[in-house]
Amino acid sequence: MMRRIVVGLVVISAFGARRSALGQAAAVAERVVSVGSLVAGEGPLWSPDGSRILYPSSLGGGAIWSVGVDGGAPVRVTREIATGLVRLAPRGDVLVYLSDKGGNPEIWLWNLAAGTDRRLTNLGARINALSWSPDGKTIAFSALRYGQFDLWSVDVATGKVLQVTSDPRYETYPVWTPDGRSLLYIRSDDRWADHEIMMVPAAGGASRVIATDQDLFDYGTMSPRARFGYPLLSPDGKSVLFRSHRSGWINYWVAGLDGGAPRQLAPEAADQSDAKWSPDGSSVVFASLHNGTQDLRIVAATGGAARIVVPVTRGVAASPEWSPDGSKIAFTLATPTRPADLYLVAAAGGATKALTTSITPEIEKTLIAPEKVTYQSDGFTITGYLYRPALIRPGEKLPGILYIHGGPTGQFSDTYLPQAQFLAQMGYAVLAPNIRGSSGYGKAFEDANNPCWTHCDLRDVVQGVALLKTLPYVQASRMGITGNSYGGIMSMGAIAHAPGVFQAAAPQSGYADWIGFQSYNTELQHSKLNAYEWGPYPDSAAVYRRNSSIFSAAAVTTPAFVLHGDGVTQAWRPGVYPIPASLEFVHALDRLNKVVKYKVYPGETYYVGGRENSKQVLLDLLEWFDQYLKDS
């Protein structure tokens, strides 16, 4: 009888401990997902008098807020509106933005004084870029309405729409010349790799080429945040800035509107972005990315050496905007333990001033600051972010997890990673590597995995595992892998093409069958990326098959938890539910009697982004990895 009582007490004690652990995990998950930036959209907007800065924010469901340059509490200036493509009119009295609240995505106007909005267009088209005319009377935009992206304009007073161009190529990202008579825009080829900067009369007519660029693949050609982006016209209308890979790095180049060879503005072995001309046209501010850390620099319009105006030791400074008089620069700054906030700095340099605060010191103290590490793989130097749990007992051995980014032409930088943060806080050593194929390390590195997804870059993942195994606090026999999008693809590929390396995997929103993918994909950017990196299908069908993990499913020995959102806005087969991209891999594993778990999260696209579902994903990942990587 006594033995039964003791056993019962042990069971009750274990249950209580488990319930306590679950409660702790839920609290940590809630805290981790609560960390978010108050500054959304494409960056700050200055009022014409330079006294205030407007910015889109997720606070209040997505609205525009305003803060004074001298500080003080931010003030909400609009109701809930979409925070994409927000632009302030030249007079500062009206905001234009893109919203689908009327059904289709259309252009809307918000009157700041009256606090009212109205729909300006009713095209039923896909709009990806827009800009105000200098006099504020017209808005130019690019839209897909008749099977191709063309330039359009709309009269602000009457809503009358004019189609400016019509070409089978992609014509996007219009900007106005200072006199309001012409538009500059980007014309891209069908591969989304070669670009022409074009000029056309605002009323329509013959276009002419200003400058050309080759072999910069732009996955975002149809989106509001293209990699090549807007042509950046100087205030005097004589020169245009654009990004190019021609030096081996994405740097800015300058071309004259009257012709001539482009010149490199501020040559460096780093990727540059977010450039803006100063109001007087004498200087350009831009962001410079070095191994995941991004600072802000200013260079003379004539070119040469740039000076650092916002030095960054660990973090990402972005979205710089000059004040109307050119004396100040507003920008955002994020770190691995702080979401992006709005800051101000004098154009001459000096101390920066925070204008918003997205996180409290109490919460920031609970977050783990990762260590930046490097290791060698196939002659490449791979950089990664190592998240080491804060409390490790003497002699304790922890499981390791490889966390893989999306893309694959993406990268981890000095910013907040909630999943890595959560898993580290729950007792895992997490390595987030920038494997070959990542952006930010030059074109040669970016192209190094083009024909060999989940094969050549998998070697960098396996070497990351080897790095974790050298750490005294890591248990070498307990390794997991996860990641979203390409991270999900790699998680599938790792267990199929390198069986036995990992003891648990959790592919998130991945793709395992690129042959089957051709029959149901409706997202053009995926097909363009595949064709650019592997060659067109079916000409390169052998490459597509080799890169498909599903055909190596028989080799899988690792338990797999496959998860994604339930939405149909990503690759899916119309009329078929659930979405096949991950489910086909699950079925293949199941038919082969592999250990596999499958979960779909409601109310999402194929990718999980909602707050409550994101929190549940954290808890589900923890449960899965605990089951297979930790002692029961």
C-alpha positions as CSV (number, residue, x, y, z in Angstrom):
1,M,0.0,0.0,0.0
2,M,2.8,2.4,0.9
3,R,4.5,1.7,-2.5
4,R,1.4,2.6,-4.3
5,I,1.1,5.9,-2.4
6,V,4.7,6.7,-3.2
7,V,4.2,6.0,-6.9
8,G,1.1,8.1,-6.9
9,L,2.9,11.0,-5.3
10,V,5.7,10.7,-7.9
11,V,3.1,10.8,-10.7
12,I,1.3,13.8,-9.2
13,S,4.6,15.6,-8.7
14,A,5.7,14.9,-12.3
15,F,2.3,16.1,-13.5
16,G,2.6,19.3,-11.4
17,A,6.1,19.9,-12.7
18,R,4.9,19.5,-16.3
19,R,2.0,21.9,-15.8
20,S,4.4,24.4,-14.2
21,A,6.8,24.0,-17.2
22,L,4.0,24.5,-19.6
23,G,2.9,27.7,-17.8
24,Q,6.4,29.0,-17.9
25,A,6.7,28.3,-21.6
26,A,3.4,30.0,-22.3
27,A,4.6,33.1,-20.4
28,V,7.9,33.2,-22.3
29,A,6.1,32.7,-25.6
30,E,3.7,35.6,-24.8
31,R,6.6,37.8,-23.9
32,V,8.6,36.9,-27.0
33,V,5.8,37.6,-29.4
34,S,4.9,40.8,-27.6
35,V,8.2,42.3,-28.8
36,G,7.4,44.3,-31.9
37,S,8.2,47.6,-33.6
38,L,5.8,50.5,-33.3
39,V,7.3,51.8,-36.6
40,A,5.9,50.0,-39.7
41,G,5.9,50.6,-43.5
42,E,8.6,52.1,-45.5
43,G,10.0,54.7,-43.2
44,P,9.4,58.2,-41.7
45,L,7.6,61.1,-43.5
46,W,8.6,64.7,-42.6
47,S,6.0,67.5,-42.4
48,P,6.9,70.3,-44.8
49,D,7.9,72.7,-42.0
50,G,10.2,70.1,-40.5
51,S,8.6,70.2,-37.1
52,R,7.1,66.7,-37.0
53,I,7.6,63.3,-38.4
54,L,4.8,61.0,-39.5
55,Y,5.2,57.3,-39.5
56,P,3.0,54.2,-40.1
57,S,2.5,52.1,-37.0
58,S,0.9,48.7,-36.2
59,L,-0.3,50.4,-33.0
60,G,-4.0,50.8,-33.1
61,G,-4.5,48.3,-35.8
62,G,-2.4,50.1,-38.4
63,A,-2.6,53.9,-38.4
64,I,-0.4,56.9,-39.1
65,W,1.2,58.6,-36.0
66,S,3.1,61.8,-35.6
67,V,5.9,62.8,-33.2
68,G,7.6,66.2,-32.8
69,V,11.3,66.4,-33.5
70,D,11.8,67.8,-30.0
71,G,10.3,64.7,-28.5
72,G,7.1,64.2,-26.6
73,A,4.4,61.6,-26.9
74,P,3.4,60.4,-30.4
75,V,0.0,61.5,-31.6
76,R,-2.3,59.4,-33.7
77,V,-3.3,61.3,-36.8
78,T,-5.5,58.8,-38.8
79,R,-8.0,56.0,-38.1
80,E,-7.0,52.5,-39.0
81,I,-5.7,52.5,-42.5
82,A,-3.4,50.2,-44.5
83,T,0.3,51.1,-43.9
84,G,1.6,50.2,-47.3
85,L,2.7,52.8,-49.9
86,V,2.0,55.7,-47.7
87,R,3.1,59.0,-49.2
88,L,2.6,62.6,-48.0
89,A,1.5,65.2,-50.5
90,P,4.0,68.0,-51.3
91,R,1.8,70.5,-49.3
92,G,1.6,68.1,-46.4
93,D,-2.2,68.1,-46.2
94,V,-3.1,64.7,-47.7
95,L,-1.8,61.2,-47.3
96,V,-2.1,58.7,-50.2
97,Y,-2.1,55.0,-49.4
98,L,-3.0,51.6,-50.8
99,S,-5.9,49.7,-49.2
100,D,-8.2,46.8,-50.0
101,K,-10.9,47.9,-47.5
102,G,-13.3,48.6,-50.3
103,G,-12.8,45.1,-51.8
104,N,-9.9,45.4,-54.3
105,P,-6.6,47.1,-53.5
106,E,-7.1,50.7,-54.6
107,I,-5.5,54.1,-54.0
108,W,-7.1,56.1,-51.1
109,L,-6.6,59.7,-49.9
110,W,-6.6,60.8,-46.2
111,N,-7.3,64.5,-45.5
112,L,-5.2,65.3,-42.4
113,A,-7.1,68.4,-41.5
114,A,-10.6,67.0,-41.9
115,G,-9.8,63.5,-40.7
116,T,-11.6,61.9,-43.6
117,D,-10.6,59.6,-46.4
118,R,-11.9,58.7,-49.9
119,R,-11.2,56.2,-52.5
120,L,-9.4,57.7,-55.5
121,T,-9.3,54.7,-58.0
122,N,-11.6,51.9,-58.9
123,L,-9.4,49.9,-61.3
124,G,-9.5,46.4,-59.8
125,A,-5.8,46.2,-60.6
126,R,-2.7,45.1,-58.8
127,I,-0.9,48.3,-57.8
128,N,2.7,48.1,-56.5
129,A,4.2,51.6,-56.6
130,L,3.0,55.3,-56.6
131,S,4.4,58.8,-56.4
132,W,3.0,62.4,-56.1
133,S,3.5,64.9,-58.8
134,P,5.5,68.0,-57.7
135,D,2.3,70.2,-57.6
136,G,0.3,67.5,-55.7
137,K,-2.4,67.4,-58.4
138,T,-1.6,64.0,-59.9
139,I,-0.4,60.6,-58.6
140,A,1.5,58.3,-60.9
141,F,1.4,54.6,-60.2
142,S,2.3,51.2,-61.7
143,A,-0.4,48.6,-62.0
144,L,-1.2,45.2,-63.5
145,R,-4.6,45.4,-65.1
146,Y,-4.4,44.0,-68.7
147,G,-2.0,41.1,-68.1
148,Q,1.1,43.4,-67.7
149,F,2.4,46.1,-65.4
150,D,2.1,49.5,-67.0
151,L,2.3,53.1,-65.8
152,W,-0.9,55.0,-65.0
153,S,-1.8,58.4,-63.5
154,V,-4.8,59.6,-61.7
155,D,-6.1,63.2,-61.2
156,V,-6.5,63.9,-57.5
157,A,-9.4,66.2,-57.9
158,T,-11.5,64.3,-60.4
159,G,-10.2,60.7,-60.1
160,K,-9.8,60.5,-63.9
161,V,-7.3,57.8,-64.8
162,L,-4.8,57.9,-67.7
163,Q,-2.8,54.9,-68.9
164,V,0.6,56.3,-69.7
165,T,2.5,53.2,-71.1
166,S,1.6,49.9,-72.6
167,D,4.4,47.3,-73.1
168,P,4.6,43.5,-72.7
169,R,7.6,44.1,-70.4
170,Y,7.3,45.0,-66.7
171,E,7.0,48.8,-66.3
172,T,7.0,49.8,-62.7
173,Y,8.1,52.3,-60.0
174,P,7.4,55.7,-61.6
175,V,8.8,59.0,-60.2
176,W,8.3,62.5,-61.5
177,T,10.8,64.9,-62.9
178,P,11.0,68.2,-60.9
179,D,9.1,70.1,-63.6
180,G,6.2,67.5,-63.6
181,R,6.4,67.0,-67.3
182,S,8.0,63.5,-67.4
183,L,8.2,60.2,-65.5
184,L,11.1,58.0,-64.9
185,Y,10.4,54.3,-64.3
186,I,11.9,50.8,-64.4
187,R,11.4,48.5,-67.3
188,S,12.3,44.9,-66.5
189,D,12.8,41.9,-68.8
190,D,10.8,38.7,-68.5
191,R,13.5,37.1,-66.3
192,W,13.3,39.9,-63.8
193,A,17.1,40.2,-64.0
194,D,17.8,43.0,-66.5
195,H,16.5,46.5,-66.0
196,E,16.3,49.7,-68.0
197,I,15.7,53.1,-66.4
198,M,13.2,54.8,-68.8
199,M,11.8,58.3,-69.3
200,V,8.4,59.0,-70.8
201,P,6.2,62.2,-71.0
202,A,3.7,62.3,-68.2
203,A,0.9,62.5,-70.7
204,G,2.2,59.5,-72.6
205,G,4.2,59.0,-75.7
206,A,7.6,57.6,-76.7
207,S,9.9,56.4,-74.0
208,R,13.7,56.6,-74.1
209,V,16.4,54.6,-72.2
210,I,18.4,56.5,-69.6
211,A,20.5,53.7,-68.2
212,T,20.6,49.9,-68.2
213,D,21.6,47.2,-65.7
214,Q,22.1,43.5,-66.0
215,D,21.9,40.4,-63.8
216,L,20.3,41.7,-60.6
217,F,17.5,39.3,-60.0
218,D,14.5,41.1,-58.4
219,Y,12.2,38.7,-56.6
220,G,10.0,41.7,-55.7
221,T,9.5,43.0,-59.2
222,M,5.7,42.9,-58.8
223,S,5.7,43.9,-55.1
224,P,5.9,47.3,-53.3
225,R,9.4,46.5,-52.1
226,A,11.4,45.6,-55.1
227,R,15.2,45.0,-54.8
228,F,16.0,47.2,-57.8
229,G,13.4,49.7,-56.6
230,Y,12.6,53.3,-57.7
231,P,14.9,55.3,-59.9
232,L,16.2,58.0,-57.5
233,L,16.1,61.3,-59.4
234,S,18.3,64.2,-58.1
235,P,16.5,67.4,-57.0
236,D,17.8,69.2,-60.1
237,G,16.5,66.5,-62.4
238,K,19.8,65.9,-64.1
239,S,21.0,62.6,-62.5
240,V,19.5,59.3,-61.4
241,L,20.7,56.8,-58.7
242,F,20.2,53.1,-59.0
243,R,21.4,49.9,-57.4
244,S,23.6,47.5,-59.3
245,H,25.5,44.2,-58.8
246,R,28.1,45.1,-61.5
247,S,30.9,45.5,-59.0
248,G,30.2,42.2,-57.3
249,W,28.3,44.0,-54.5
250,I,25.0,45.9,-54.6
251,N,26.3,49.5,-54.7
252,Y,24.7,52.7,-55.9
253,W,25.6,54.0,-59.4
254,V,24.8,57.4,-60.9
255,A,23.7,58.1,-64.5
256,G,23.0,61.4,-66.2
257,L,19.7,61.9,-67.9
258,D,21.6,63.2,-70.9
259,G,23.4,59.9,-71.4
260,G,26.9,58.7,-70.6
261,A,28.3,55.7,-68.7
262,P,27.2,55.3,-65.1
263,R,29.7,55.9,-62.3
264,Q,29.9,54.2,-59.0
265,L,29.0,56.6,-56.2
266,A,30.7,55.2,-53.1
267,P,32.5,52.0,-53.9
268,E,32.8,49.4,-51.1
269,A,32.6,45.7,-50.5
270,A,29.2,45.9,-48.9
271,D,25.6,46.0,-49.9
272,Q,24.0,49.4,-50.0
273,S,20.3,50.4,-49.8
274,D,17.8,53.1,-48.8
275,A,19.6,55.9,-50.6
276,K,18.1,59.5,-50.5
277,W,19.3,62.7,-52.1
278,S,19.7,65.7,-49.8
279,P,17.2,68.4,-50.5
280,D,19.8,70.6,-52.2
281,G,21.2,67.6,-54.2
282,S,24.7,68.0,-52.8
283,S,24.8,64.7,-50.9
284,V,23.3,61.2,-50.7
285,V,22.6,59.3,-47.5
286,F,22.5,55.5,-47.7
287,A,22.6,52.4,-45.6
288,S,25.7,50.2,-45.7
289,L,25.5,46.6,-44.6
290,H,28.6,44.8,-43.3
291,N,28.3,41.2,-42.1
292,G,24.8,41.8,-40.7
293,T,25.5,45.2,-39.2
294,Q,24.1,48.2,-41.0
295,D,25.1,51.8,-40.5
296,L,24.2,55.1,-42.3
297,R,26.7,57.0,-44.4
298,I,26.7,60.2,-46.4
299,V,28.7,60.8,-49.6
300,A,29.0,63.9,-51.8
301,A,26.9,63.8,-55.0
302,T,30.2,63.9,-56.9
303,G,31.2,60.6,-55.3
304,G,34.1,59.3,-53.4
305,A,34.7,58.3,-49.8
306,A,31.6,58.3,-47.6
307,R,31.5,59.3,-43.9
308,I,29.5,57.4,-41.3
309,V,26.8,59.6,-39.9
310,V,25.2,56.9,-37.8
311,P,27.8,54.4,-36.5
312,V,26.3,51.1,-35.4
313,T,28.2,48.5,-33.3
314,R,25.4,45.9,-33.3
315,G,22.1,46.7,-35.1
316,V,20.5,47.7,-38.3
317,A,20.0,51.4,-39.1
318,A,17.6,51.9,-42.1
319,S,15.1,54.1,-43.9
320,P,16.9,57.5,-43.6
321,E,14.9,60.6,-44.6
322,W,16.3,64.1,-44.8
323,S,14.5,67.0,-43.1
324,P,13.2,69.6,-45.6
325,D,16.0,71.9,-44.8
326,G,18.6,69.1,-44.9
327,S,19.9,69.7,-41.4
328,K,18.6,66.5,-39.9
329,I,18.0,62.8,-40.8
330,A,15.3,60.6,-39.4
331,F,15.9,56.9,-39.5
332,T,15.0,53.6,-37.8
333,L,17.3,51.5,-35.7
334,A,16.8,47.9,-34.6
335,T,19.1,45.4,-32.7
336,P,18.8,41.7,-31.8
337,T,17.1,42.7,-28.5
338,R,15.2,45.9,-29.6
339,P,12.7,46.2,-32.4
340,A,12.9,49.1,-34.8
341,D,12.3,52.6,-33.3
342,L,12.4,56.0,-34.9
343,Y,15.5,58.1,-34.3
344,L,16.9,61.5,-35.3
345,V,20.5,62.7,-36.0
346,A,22.0,65.9,-37.2
347,A,23.3,65.6,-40.8
348,A,26.7,66.7,-39.6
349,G,26.7,63.7,-37.2
350,G,26.7,63.4,-33.5
351,A,24.4,61.9,-30.9
352,T,21.2,60.2,-32.0
353,K,17.9,60.8,-30.3
354,A,15.1,58.2,-29.9
355,L,11.7,59.5,-30.8
356,T,9.7,56.2,-30.1
357,T,10.2,53.4,-27.7
358,S,8.9,50.0,-28.7
359,I,10.2,47.9,-25.8
360,T,10.5,48.4,-22.0
361,P,13.9,48.0,-20.3
362,E,12.3,45.2,-18.2
363,I,11.4,43.1,-21.2
364,E,14.7,43.8,-23.0
365,K,16.6,42.5,-19.9
366,T,14.9,39.1,-20.4
367,L,16.2,38.7,-24.0
368,I,19.3,36.9,-25.1
369,A,21.9,38.9,-27.1
370,P,23.3,36.5,-29.7
371,E,27.1,36.1,-30.3
372,K,28.2,36.5,-33.9
373,V,30.4,33.5,-34.9
374,T,32.1,32.3,-38.0
375,Y,33.1,28.9,-39.3
376,Q,34.6,27.4,-42.5
377,S,32.7,25.4,-45.1
378,D,33.9,24.4,-48.5
379,G,36.2,27.4,-48.6
380,F,33.4,29.8,-47.6
381,T,33.4,31.8,-44.4
382,I,30.0,31.3,-42.9
383,T,28.7,33.8,-40.4
384,G,26.0,32.9,-37.9
385,Y,24.2,34.1,-34.8
386,L,24.7,31.9,-31.7
387,Y,22.0,32.1,-29.1
388,R,23.3,30.7,-25.8
389,P,20.8,30.0,-23.0
390,A,21.4,32.5,-20.2
391,L,21.5,29.9,-17.4
392,I,23.6,26.8,-17.9
393,R,24.4,24.6,-14.9
394,P,28.0,23.3,-14.5
395,G,28.3,20.1,-16.6
396,E,24.9,20.6,-18.3
397,K,24.6,19.5,-21.9
398,L,21.9,21.2,-24.0
399,P,20.4,20.2,-27.4
400,G,21.3,22.3,-30.4
401,I,19.1,23.7,-33.1
402,L,20.0,25.0,-36.6
403,Y,17.6,27.9,-37.5
404,I,17.6,28.6,-41.3
405,H,16.4,31.8,-42.9
406,G,14.0,32.2,-45.8
407,G,14.9,33.2,-49.3
408,P,17.2,31.5,-50.0
409,T,18.4,35.0,-51.1
410,G,17.8,36.5,-47.7
411,Q,19.9,36.8,-44.6
412,F,19.9,37.0,-40.8
413,S,21.1,40.4,-39.6
414,D,21.4,42.2,-36.3
415,T,17.7,42.2,-35.7
416,Y,15.2,40.4,-33.4
417,L,14.5,36.7,-34.2
418,P,11.6,35.6,-32.0
419,Q,11.8,31.8,-32.7
420,A,15.5,31.7,-32.0
421,Q,15.0,33.8,-28.9
422,F,12.3,31.6,-27.6
423,L,14.1,28.3,-28.2
424,A,17.2,29.6,-26.5
425,Q,15.3,30.8,-23.5
426,M,13.8,27.4,-23.2
427,G,17.1,25.6,-23.0
428,Y,18.4,25.2,-26.6
429,A,21.7,26.3,-28.1
430,V,20.5,27.9,-31.4
431,L,22.7,28.7,-34.4
432,A,21.2,31.0,-37.1
433,P,23.7,30.8,-40.0
434,N,24.0,32.8,-43.2
435,I,24.7,29.9,-45.5
436,R,25.8,30.2,-49.1
437,G,23.1,31.8,-51.2
438,S,22.4,34.4,-48.6
439,S,22.4,38.1,-49.6
440,G,24.7,40.6,-48.0
441,Y,28.0,38.9,-48.7
442,G,28.6,39.7,-52.4
443,K,27.2,38.3,-55.6
444,A,29.5,35.3,-55.8
445,F,28.4,34.1,-52.4
446,E,24.7,34.8,-53.3
447,D,25.0,32.8,-56.5
448,A,26.9,29.9,-54.9
449,N,23.8,27.7,-54.3
450,N,22.0,28.6,-57.5
451,P,21.8,25.1,-59.0
452,C,22.0,23.1,-55.8
453,W,19.4,24.0,-53.2
454,T,19.5,21.7,-50.2
455,H,22.7,20.1,-51.4
456,C,25.7,22.5,-51.6
457,D,24.2,24.9,-49.1
458,L,23.3,21.9,-46.9
459,R,27.0,21.4,-46.4
460,D,27.1,24.8,-44.6
461,V,24.3,23.6,-42.4
462,V,26.1,20.4,-41.5
463,Q,29.2,22.4,-40.7
464,G,27.1,24.5,-38.4
465,V,26.1,21.3,-36.6
466,A,29.8,20.5,-36.3
467,L,30.4,24.0,-34.8
468,L,27.6,23.4,-32.2
469,K,29.2,20.1,-31.3
470,T,32.4,21.8,-30.3
471,L,30.7,23.8,-27.6
472,P,31.2,22.4,-24.1
473,Y,27.5,22.9,-23.1
474,V,26.0,21.2,-26.2
475,Q,25.0,17.6,-26.4
476,A,26.4,16.4,-29.7
477,S,23.8,13.6,-30.1
478,R,20.8,15.9,-29.9
479,M,20.4,18.2,-32.9
480,G,17.3,19.8,-34.4
481,I,16.6,21.9,-37.4
482,T,13.8,24.4,-38.3
483,G,13.0,27.5,-40.3
484,N,10.4,29.2,-42.4
485,S,9.9,29.3,-46.2
486,Y,13.4,28.4,-47.5
487,G,14.2,27.4,-43.9
488,G,11.3,24.9,-44.2
489,I,12.7,23.8,-47.6
490,M,16.1,23.3,-46.0
491,S,14.7,21.5,-43.0
492,M,13.0,19.0,-45.4
493,G,16.2,18.7,-47.5
494,A,18.4,18.2,-44.5
495,I,16.6,15.2,-43.3
496,A,16.2,13.7,-46.8
497,H,19.7,14.5,-48.2
498,A,21.7,14.2,-44.9
499,P,20.0,11.4,-43.0
500,G,21.1,11.0,-39.4
501,V,22.5,14.4,-38.9
502,F,19.4,15.7,-37.1
503,Q,17.3,13.9,-34.5
504,A,14.3,16.2,-34.9
505,A,13.1,18.6,-37.6
506,A,10.3,21.1,-37.9
507,P,9.9,22.4,-41.5
508,Q,7.7,25.5,-41.6
509,S,5.9,26.5,-44.8
510,G,8.3,24.7,-47.0
511,Y,8.2,23.0,-50.4
512,A,9.5,19.5,-51.1
513,D,8.4,18.7,-54.7
514,W,9.4,21.2,-57.4
515,I,8.1,19.0,-60.2
516,G,4.6,18.8,-58.7
517,F,5.0,22.5,-57.8
518,Q,4.8,23.4,-61.5
519,S,1.2,22.1,-61.7
520,Y,-0.3,24.2,-58.9
521,N,1.9,27.3,-58.3
522,T,0.1,30.6,-58.8
523,E,2.8,32.9,-57.4
524,L,4.9,34.1,-60.4
525,Q,7.8,35.2,-58.2
526,H,8.5,31.6,-57.2
527,S,8.7,30.4,-60.8
528,K,10.9,33.4,-61.8
529,L,13.3,32.6,-59.0
530,N,13.5,28.9,-59.9
531,A,14.1,29.7,-63.5
532,Y,16.8,32.3,-62.7
533,E,18.7,30.0,-60.4
534,W,18.1,26.5,-62.0
535,G,17.1,27.2,-65.6
536,P,13.6,27.1,-67.0
537,Y,11.3,24.2,-66.5
538,P,11.0,21.6,-68.1
539,D,14.4,22.2,-69.8
540,S,16.1,21.8,-66.4
541,A,13.7,19.2,-65.0
542,A,16.6,17.1,-63.7
543,V,17.7,20.0,-61.5
544,Y,14.2,20.5,-60.2
545,R,14.0,16.8,-59.4
546,R,17.3,16.7,-57.7
547,N,16.4,19.7,-55.5
548,S,13.1,18.1,-54.5
549,S,13.3,16.4,-51.1
550,I,10.2,14.3,-51.7
551,F,12.1,12.0,-54.0
552,S,14.6,11.2,-51.2
553,A,11.9,10.6,-48.6
554,A,12.8,7.0,-48.2
555,A,16.2,8.0,-46.7
556,V,14.5,10.1,-43.9
557,T,15.1,8.7,-40.4
558,T,14.4,12.0,-38.5
559,P,11.0,12.6,-36.9
560,A,9.4,15.6,-38.7
561,F,6.8,18.1,-37.6
562,V,5.5,19.8,-40.7
563,L,3.5,23.0,-40.2
564,H,2.1,26.0,-42.1
565,G,-0.8,28.4,-42.4
566,D,-4.1,27.4,-44.0
567,G,-4.3,30.3,-46.4
568,V,-4.6,30.1,-50.2
569,T,-2.8,33.2,-51.2
570,Q,0.5,31.4,-51.7
571,A,1.3,28.3,-53.9
572,W,-1.8,26.1,-53.9
573,R,-3.9,24.0,-56.2
574,P,-7.3,25.8,-56.8
575,G,-10.2,23.8,-55.3
576,V,-7.9,21.5,-53.3
577,Y,-7.5,21.8,-49.5
578,P,-5.3,21.6,-47.6
579,I,-2.5,23.3,-49.5
580,P,-0.4,20.6,-51.1
581,A,3.1,22.2,-50.9
582,S,3.9,20.6,-47.5
583,L,1.1,18.0,-47.4
584,E,2.6,16.1,-50.2
585,F,5.8,15.6,-48.2
586,V,3.8,14.5,-45.2
587,H,2.0,11.9,-47.3
588,A,5.3,10.7,-48.7
589,L,6.7,10.2,-45.3
590,D,3.5,8.6,-44.0
591,R,3.4,6.1,-46.8
592,L,6.9,5.1,-45.9
593,N,6.0,4.7,-42.2
594,K,8.2,7.6,-41.1
595,V,7.5,9.5,-37.9
596,V,5.7,12.6,-39.0
597,K,3.3,15.1,-37.4
598,Y,1.3,17.7,-39.4
599,K,-0.5,20.9,-38.3
600,V,-2.2,23.7,-40.2
601,Y,-2.9,27.1,-38.4
602,P,-6.2,28.8,-39.3
603,G,-6.7,32.4,-40.4
604,E,-3.2,32.7,-42.1
605,T,-1.7,32.7,-45.5
606,Y,0.7,29.8,-46.2
607,Y,3.0,31.6,-43.8
608,V,2.1,32.0,-40.1
609,G,2.2,35.7,-39.0
610,G,-0.7,36.3,-36.7
611,R,0.1,37.0,-33.1
612,E,-1.9,34.2,-31.4
613,N,-0.8,31.6,-34.0
614,S,2.8,32.7,-33.8
615,K,2.7,32.1,-30.1
616,Q,1.1,28.7,-30.6
617,V,3.8,27.8,-33.2
618,L,6.5,28.5,-30.5
619,L,4.8,26.2,-28.0
620,D,4.3,23.5,-30.6
621,L,7.9,23.7,-31.7
622,L,9.0,23.4,-28.1
623,E,6.8,20.4,-27.4
624,W,8.2,18.7,-30.5
625,F,11.8,19.4,-29.8
626,D,11.5,18.5,-26.1
627,Q,10.0,15.2,-27.1
628,Y,12.8,14.2,-29.3
629,L,15.8,16.1,-28.1
630,K,15.4,16.2,-24.4
631,D,14.9,13.3,-21.9
632,S,11.3,12.6,-21.1
